Amino acid sequence: MAAAEARGIRLISYARPSYGGSSPQPGRNVASAATDVAAIADALGIDRFAVMGASGGGPHALACAALLPDRVVGAVTLAGVAPFSDAFDWFAGMASPGGLRAARQGRDARASYAETAEFDATSFVAADWAALDAEWASLGADAVRAGSAGPDGLIDDDVAFATEWGVDLGRIATPVLLVQGGEDRVVPPSHAEWLLRCMPTAELWLRPRDGHVSVLRAVPVALDWLAALS
């Protein structure tokens, strides 16, 4: 928020279905986010805008770029998940892929996995923990609040990521910036490399020493990249 304010950028965020008290949307897919974002923008009287998403927010930002081409001027993803594909080993490099593997079998399997799942601390590298102790300390608290209503948001997200998105990335015509940590053990670099091949307008910023959280230190320069598009 501070980085956006310093650049004169109006920052708007929202809770996806089942997070933070937001109503569930059974059967939602990645493409569903574009409808939600369009409705929010309409309610706020915003015609054109840029989108940014980190981790699981990345696919949803790309959905907006693909499905709202007349409104989205640019998109940034940081450590964003790629669509499931047999063209590369989608799970390779993930420290804890159990939830996504279960999601490939459907929502019931993913919900069953959630009953005993625990966070794997090895998913974060030293740079991630350092970021969480410093400028991104609020992120952990935000995650706790987002999941306070239960695991349904995360379950539905994982199913959406691991199944058909309903989005044709190859049709994206707006500029896309992919930011990826080279040491990410949650969403490995292979995902960013695959996304780069899928989108003709994309460019990749690889930060070799960053992990899944520490890559967020690139947010200010990513905002500069978006601001330059306007």
SULRA-V941316 format. One record per pair of residues at least 6 apart in sequence whose ideal C-beta (glycine too) atoms are under 6 Angstrom apart, sorted by the first residue. I is the first residue (numbers start at 1). J is the second residue. If there is no record, write none. Layout:
# SULRA-V941316
<<I/J> <I/J>>
This chain:
# SULRA-V941316
<<1/11> <3/219> <3/220> <3/223> <4/11> <7/223> <7/227> <14/40> <15/22> <17/24> <17/25> <17/28> <18/24> <18/152> <18/153> <18/156> <19/146> <19/153> <20/145> <20/146> <21/149> <28/156> <29/160> <29/166> <30/59> <30/63> <30/160> <30/165> <30/167> <31/63> <31/166> <31/167> <33/60> <33/63> <34/63> <34/64> <34/67> <34/68> <37/64> <38/68> <48/71> <48/73> <50/73> <50/74> <50/226> <51/61> <51/64> <51/72> <51/75> <52/76> <53/60> <53/61> <53/77> <54/78> <54/79> <55/79> <56/157> <58/77> <58/80> <59/81> <61/75> <61/77> <63/167> <64/72> <65/72> <65/75> <65/172> <65/174> <66/167> <66/171> <66/172> <69/173> <72/174> <73/229> <74/174> <74/175> <74/226> <74/229> <75/176> <76/177> <76/222> <77/178> <78/179> <78/215> <79/184> <79/187> <79/212> <79/215> <81/161> <81/187> <81/191> <82/191> <82/194> <82/195> <83/165> <84/90> <84/162> <88/190> <88/194> <91/97> <93/188> <95/120> <95/122> <95/123> <95/185> <96/120> <96/123> <99/113> <99/158> <100/158> <100/162> <102/109> <102/110> <102/113> <103/110> <103/158> <103/159> <103/162> <104/162> <107/159> <110/155> <110/158> <110/159> <111/155> <114/151> <114/155> <123/185> <123/186> <125/183> <125/211> <127/210> <127/211> <127/214> <128/211> <128/212> <128/213> <128/214> <131/213> <131/214> <132/140> <132/213> <136/213> <136/216> <169/198> <169/199> <172/199> <172/201> <175/201> <176/199> <176/201> <176/202> <177/203> <177/225> <178/192> <178/195> <178/202> <178/204> <179/205> <179/218> <179/222> <180/189> <180/192> <180/206> <181/207> <181/210> <181/211> <181/215> <182/189> <182/206> <182/208> <183/211> <184/211> <184/212> <186/212> <192/204> <196/202> <196/204> <207/215>>
